[in-house]
Amino acid sequence: MILSASDRYHDDASRHAWGHDPEVGHFSLGGVPVSITDMAGLVAAMRRRLRRGPGTPGTFVVFRDAHGVVRAQDDPEIMAAHHAALLVCPDGRPLAWIGRLRGHAGIDQVPGIESVETVCRAGLAEGWKHFFLGGGPGVAEALAGEMARRTPGLAVAGHETLPFRPLTEAESESLHERIQAAGTQVLWIGLSTPKQELFMQAHAPFLPGTIAMGVGAAFDVNINTIPRAPAAMTRVGLEWLYRLIREPRRLGRRYATVVPRFLAIVARDAGPRPRP
């Protein structure tokens, strides 16, 4: 019998989440290991990792929502990226709700949008060096400037915009050299899902001493080129509805597929586990 990507990981997520921070628990949602953490837990995990020094293997953090969980069901490479991550933070509030319903009181929403400023502030005392990579032309530079404005004393290692195509081997090696030469510790990645997860998995091993953070649209939201949902909608888990209202043509078809599939995953995981 051929098993799906989800089924291969479903029964024992802890056995397969090989990159996960051993001090942070997680639960499996459709085979995706969702970290039982909150914003303070994210900062603590990063601090533990970075204090190990520049020779520590590079790693990365995924900020996960329902869309990403569904995409992981169809692509083993995307699923593997989640299992290789240091943390898979519940970026979407529904993931935090599911965690609490399963009895994990220590979980809360960890929005990638808010993590940028929070992590920048948290690392000021230790001088964490931040590199901003991705977004459209000029976006990474604008975000670096905005974070420096909000958090005086921030150590900005650099900023770059990636080409809208895969990097060649020579370009990848050159990028790794620039990031390392700048003394980067926190590498902010502003790409779409699943491109940024696959990018981080591919490049993190060549960046010792760094933690890549895949925050996607947080680049544009933090420089106000894309508005964020009102706080009231965010609190009740309706940020997706705000996005749909703003971009019905682009997101309508996606949500029509993602929402029922995500609910089916939740329902299946709530039932009895299949026998191996």
C-alpha positions in Angstrom: 0.0 0.0 0.0 1.3 3.5 -0.9 1.0 6.0 2.0 0.4 9.7 1.5 2.9 12.2 2.9 0.5 12.9 5.8 0.0 9.2 6.6 3.7 8.5 6.8 4.1 11.1 9.6 0.7 10.9 11.2 1.0 8.1 13.8 4.2 9.3 15.6 5.1 12.9 14.8 7.6 13.1 17.6 9.7 10.3 16.0 9.9 12.2 12.7 10.3 15.8 13.8 14.1 15.5 13.6 14.9 19.2 13.6 12.5 20.3 16.4 13.8 22.1 19.5 14.0 19.2 22.1 12.8 21.6 24.8 9.6 22.5 23.0 6.8 20.0 22.7 4.6 19.7 19.6 1.5 17.9 18.3 0.8 16.5 14.9 -1.9 18.1 12.7 -2.1 16.3 9.4 1.4 15.1 10.0 2.7 18.7 10.5 4.5 19.1 13.9 3.0 22.2 15.4 5.1 23.6 18.2 3.4 24.1 21.6 4.7 27.5 22.2 3.9 31.2 22.3 5.8 34.4 21.4 7.9 34.3 24.6 8.7 30.6 23.8 9.8 31.5 20.3 12.2 34.1 21.7 13.5 31.7 24.4 14.2 29.0 21.8 16.0 31.4 19.6 18.1 32.6 22.5 19.1 29.1 23.5 20.1 28.3 19.9 22.1 31.5 19.3 24.0 31.2 22.5 25.5 28.0 21.2 27.7 30.1 19.0 28.5 30.7 15.4 29.5 27.0 14.7 26.0 25.8 15.5 24.3 24.3 12.4 22.0 26.7 10.7 18.3 26.2 11.2 14.9 27.8 10.5 11.5 28.6 11.9 8.2 28.1 10.1 5.1 30.2 10.8 2.2 28.0 9.9 -1.4 28.5 9.0 -4.2 26.3 7.6 -3.1 26.9 4.0 0.4 25.6 4.8 -0.9 22.5 6.6 -3.0 21.6 3.5 -0.1 22.2 1.1 2.1 19.8 3.1 -0.4 17.0 2.5 0.3 17.0 -1.2 4.1 17.4 -1.3 6.5 15.3 0.7 9.2 17.9 0.3 7.1 20.5 2.0 6.2 18.1 4.8 9.9 17.3 5.2 10.7 21.0 5.6 8.3 21.2 8.5 9.9 18.3 10.2 13.4 19.8 9.7 12.4 23.1 11.3 13.5 24.2 14.7 9.9 25.3 15.4 6.6 25.3 13.5 4.8 28.2 15.2 1.0 28.5 15.1 0.8 31.6 12.9 -2.9 31.0 12.4 -5.1 31.3 15.4 -7.1 28.2 14.6 -3.9 26.1 15.0 -3.5 27.5 18.5 -7.2 26.8 19.3 -6.7 23.2 18.1 -3.7 22.8 20.3 -5.6 24.1 23.4 -8.5 21.7 22.6 -6.0 18.9 22.7 -5.0 20.0 26.2 -1.8 22.0 25.4 -2.3 25.0 27.6 1.1 26.5 26.7 0.2 27.2 23.1 -0.8 30.6 21.7 -0.9 32.3 18.3 2.6 33.4 17.2 2.0 35.7 14.2 4.9 36.1 11.9 3.9 39.7 11.4 4.4 40.5 15.0 7.5 38.3 15.5 9.7 40.6 13.4 9.6 43.6 15.9 9.3 41.3 18.9 12.5 39.3 18.0 14.3 42.5 17.0 13.6 44.0 20.4 14.4 40.8 22.3 17.9 40.5 20.8 19.0 44.1 21.4 20.8 43.3 24.6 22.8 40.5 23.1 23.4 42.4 19.8 21.7 39.9 17.5 22.5 40.7 13.9 19.6 40.7 11.4 19.6 40.2 7.7 16.5 40.9 5.7 16.1 38.8 2.5 13.2 38.8 0.0 10.1 40.8 -0.8 9.7 43.0 -3.9 12.3 45.5 -5.1 13.3 47.8 -2.1 11.0 46.0 0.4 13.8 44.3 2.4 15.7 47.6 2.6 12.6 49.4 3.7 11.8 46.8 6.4 15.4 47.0 7.7 15.0 50.7 8.0 11.6 50.4 9.7 12.9 47.9 12.3 15.9 50.1 13.0 13.5 53.0 13.5 11.3 51.1 15.9 14.2 49.4 17.8 17.0 51.9 18.1 20.4 50.2 18.3 19.3 47.3 16.1 22.2 45.6 14.4 21.3 45.3 10.7 23.7 42.9 8.9 22.2 43.5 5.5 19.3 43.4 3.2 18.7 42.0 -0.3 16.0 41.3 -2.8 16.0 37.9 -4.4 15.4 37.3 -8.2 12.0 35.9 -9.2 13.6 32.6 -10.2 15.7 29.8 -8.6 19.2 30.8 -7.7 22.0 29.2 -9.6 24.6 27.3 -7.7 27.1 30.1 -8.0 24.5 32.7 -6.9 23.6 30.5 -3.9 27.3 30.2 -2.8 27.8 33.9 -3.2 24.7 34.7 -1.1 25.8 32.3 1.6 29.2 34.1 1.7 27.6 37.5 2.0 25.3 36.5 4.8 28.0 34.8 6.7 30.5 37.6 6.2 28.0 40.1 7.6 27.9 38.1 10.9 24.2 37.3 10.4 22.4 35.5 13.3 18.7 36.1 12.4 17.9 35.8 8.7 14.4 37.2 7.9 12.9 35.6 4.7 10.0 37.3 2.9 8.8 34.8 0.3 5.5 33.1 -0.2 4.4 29.6 1.0 5.7 27.1 0.3 8.6 28.8 -1.5 10.1 30.2 1.6 9.9 26.9 3.6 11.7 25.0 0.8 14.2 27.9 0.4 15.1 27.8 4.1 15.4 24.0 4.2 17.8 24.2 1.2 20.0 27.1 2.4 20.0 26.9 6.2 22.6 24.0 6.3 25.1 26.3 4.6 24.6 29.1 7.1 26.0 28.0 10.5 25.1 30.2 13.5 22.0 31.5 11.8 18.2 31.1 12.3 16.1 31.8 9.2 12.6 33.1 9.9 10.0 32.6 7.1 7.6 35.4 7.7 6.3 36.0 4.1 3.9 39.0 3.8 5.2 40.3 7.2 7.7 42.3 5.1 5.0 44.3 3.4 2.7 44.5 6.4 5.4 46.0 8.6 6.2 48.7 6.1 2.4 49.4 5.5 2.3 48.5 1.8 -0.2 45.8 2.7 -2.7 46.5 5.5 -3.3 44.0 8.3 -6.7 42.9 9.5 -8.3 45.0 12.3 -7.3 43.7 15.7 -10.9 42.6 16.5 -11.0 40.3 13.5 -7.5 38.9 14.3 -8.6 38.1 17.9 -11.5 35.9 16.7 -9.5 34.2 14.0 -11.0 36.0 11.0 -7.9 37.5 9.5 -8.4 35.2 6.6 -11.8 36.7 5.9 -10.3 40.2 5.9 -7.8 39.0 3.3 -10.6 37.4 1.2 -12.6 40.6 1.2 -9.6 42.6 0.0 -8.5 40.0 -2.6 -11.5 37.9 -3.6 -10.3 36.9 -7.1 -6.9 35.8 -5.9 -7.9 34.1 -2.6 -11.5 33.0 -3.4 -10.5 29.8 -5.2 -7.7 29.0 -2.7 -10.0 29.3 0.4 -12.8 27.3 -1.3 -10.3 24.4 -1.5 -8.2 25.0 1.7 -11.0 25.5 4.2 -12.9 22.2 3.6 -9.7 20.2 3.3 -8.3 21.7 6.6 -11.5 20.9 8.4 -11.3 17.4 7.1 -7.8 17.1 8.4 -8.8 18.3 11.8 -11.8 15.9 11.9 -9.6 13.0 10.9 -7.0 13.8 13.5 -9.6 14.0 16.2 -10.8 10.5 15.4 -9.2 7.2 16.3 -5.6 6.7 14.8 -5.4 4.2 11.9 -3.5 1.0 12.6 0.0 0.8 11.0 
